[in-house]
Amino acid sequence: MLRLERRPQNSKTMTYLSPVFALALTLLAGVVLFSIMNVDPAEALYAFFIEPLTTTYGITELGVKATPLILIGVALAIGFRASVWNIGAEGQLTLGAITGGGMALALHEVDGFWVLPVMLLAAVAGGMAWAAIPAFLRTRFNANEILVSLMLTYVATLLLSYLVHGPWRDPGGFNFPESRVFHDAATLPIIFEGSRLHLGFAIALFLAVATWVVLSRTLIGFQVRVIGSAPRAGQYAGFSHHAIIWLALLFGGACAGLAGVVEVAGPIGQLLPSISPGYGFTAIIVAFVGRLHPIGVLLAGLLMALSYLGGENAQISLNLPLAVTGVFQGLLLFMLLACDVLIRYRIRLRAGSPK
């Protein structure tokens, strides 16, 4: 009989190498998957992970796709370190797009340089307000923030759908459910001409580095780590668990809201019924693959962005279903969790009891 026996101490080296092993196992699983689908595995893996990076435009598109994943993943990593499980970042992203995009629509005749900063601040405020709901219910009534934040995602999606089908629909848009296109003052500047890589990517890089500094060099970062790993010790030291819950959820909401307005003011350029292919949920995988470390999240965000680009490329060149992207992302998370189990536990063979 096999049983799991807890290791006396986890290997720090293996903890940081486990994403590499998980990626290798995911690629092996991909070989099996493509073989079952009667697709050449070498050609499919090349289309997924290599071909998107063979052009300058593809590399810049990697940054475009990675921007919302990094913004949300960094914030979720902080929350998960504090054992605050914000699963509703997709809804907070949507609220950020609504509030930031609504500000762009309200100021569509204004051409001031301050329009874009106002949009960013409105999006941050919208995401924080949406995240404040599960924070209040958790600290006041001990409601589960997983369920509350997740359910609010669908409320936010329905609110966006109502707005673009109703009061915010473009009067000159031939009755399509979309807002008017944002004017130049309400769109993010492009970093490289001939690409779609915008200022949001630089914001994401800055946020990752700044969060790493705060987490590793400040008292707030120390409180987050202590509350997450040893809550009783944190309470004994005088750290407020409720304050950390509010901090983690509001920071998550702010970053998710920022990601929302970055999308609508960047590559999309207007409000649509759907503005995200699930970045808020994929960022959960990004946070764990990045080992809840801001710099690790940065690298994991680029990896997940590559899976989106590769899925689109494989759909075009090999006629593969786009759902293969989700399969790869799910496999990566599954393999990572399997590696984590073996890091924490060893497998022991136990003799069966004699009859």
Secondary structure as UniProt FT lines:
FT   STRAND          2..6
FT   HELIX           12..36
FT   TURN            37..38
FT   HELIX           41..49
FT   HELIX           51..53
FT   HELIX           56..81
FT   TURN            82..83
FT   HELIX           89..106
FT   TURN            107..109
FT   TURN            113..114
FT   HELIX           115..141
FT   HELIX           145..165
FT   TURN            166..168
FT   TURN            171..172
FT   TURN            174..175
FT   HELIX           184..186
FT   TURN            193..194
FT   HELIX           199..217
FT   HELIX           219..229
FT   HELIX           231..236
FT   TURN            237..238
FT   HELIX           241..263
FT   HELIX           264..268
FT   HELIX           279..289
FT   TURN            290..292
FT   HELIX           294..317
FT   HELIX           323..344
FT   STRAND          345..349
//
